[in-house]
């Protein structure tokens, strides 16, 4: 496993899994949300996002966390040697997403967007 795409609904633990795998496998971890969203939850321009995602996918080794825009997903999924689909019950996604929101306020942290 040298090129791993981790996809699934929000609040499912994709980023946590990506970071843990990155440490274990010593692979760089890239988060799609970091380039896809600007402050205020505005979408970044598609061409800029596509260029960044294409650059990541061209590397020999990576873990990419997230889907990204549909027009640019084919190449990345085609380059991945492993695709992990996080598929948990909806109640789990909702609980984890709510917990993340509360903790981010308490800790004074913000996530992409």
N, C-alpha and C positions, 0 to 999 in steps of 0.2 A: 504494500500500500504506500504509494508515493504521491498520488493526486486524489484527494478525498473531497467530495462535495457532500455537504450536510444540508438537507432541506427538510421542510415541514412547516406546520403552522406556528405562529408566534406563541411564546410562553411554554414551549415544549422542552426547553433545555438544550437547544442546538448550540448556542454559544458556549455554554458550560461544557458540553461534550467536545466541541471543537478545541477549546483550550486544554482540556485534559488529554485528548489525543495528541495535540501538538506537543505538549510536554513529554508525553510517553514516547512518541515516535520521532521527536526532535524535528518537527516540520513547522514551517511558518504558517501562521493562522491569519486569514484575511476575513473580515466581516463586511458583507455586502452593504448592510445598513450604514456603515461608516461613510460610504461614498454615494449611496443612493439618496440620502436625505440631507438637506441643509437645515440650518436653524429655523425654528418655527414650523417644522414638518413640511417644508417645501421640497418638492422633488428636484434633485439635481438634473441638469440637462442630460438627456439620453446619450448624446455623443460623448460627453465627458465620462459618464458612468461606463459606457461600452468600452471606451479606450482603457480605462483602469482594469475592468474585468478581463478584457482580452490580454492585457499585460500579465495579470496574475495567472491566467490559464496557460499562457505560453511558457511559464516556468516549468522546470522539471519536477518540482516537488512542492506541494501545498495542501492546505486544508482551507476550503472556502465555505463559510457559513452563510447560508441564505440563498434565495432564488435569484433576486434581481429582476430587471425588466425582461419580459418574455422575448423581445427581439434579439437578445444577446445570450440566451441561456443555452442554445444548441451547442455552440462550440465548447463551452465549459463542460457541459455534461458529456460531450463526446471525448474530451481529453481526460476526464476523470477515470481512474481505474477502479474506484470504489465510490458508490453512491449510497449514502445513509439517509433513509427517509424516517424521520421521527414521527411516529403515528401513535399518539396517546389519546385516551378518551377526552372529549371536549371539556369535561369538568376539570380535568387535570390542567389543560392549557389555560383555562379561565382562572383557576386558583393560582397557578404559578405566575401568570401575568399580573394579577391583582397584587399578589405578594411582592413582586418586583417593583411595582409602582409605589406601594407603601414604603418599602425599604429604601427606595431611591429618594423619597422625600425626607425620611428620617435621617439618612446618611448624607443628604445634600449632594447626591450624585445624580447625574442625568445620563440617559443613553441616547443614542443617535436620534437626531430630530429635535 
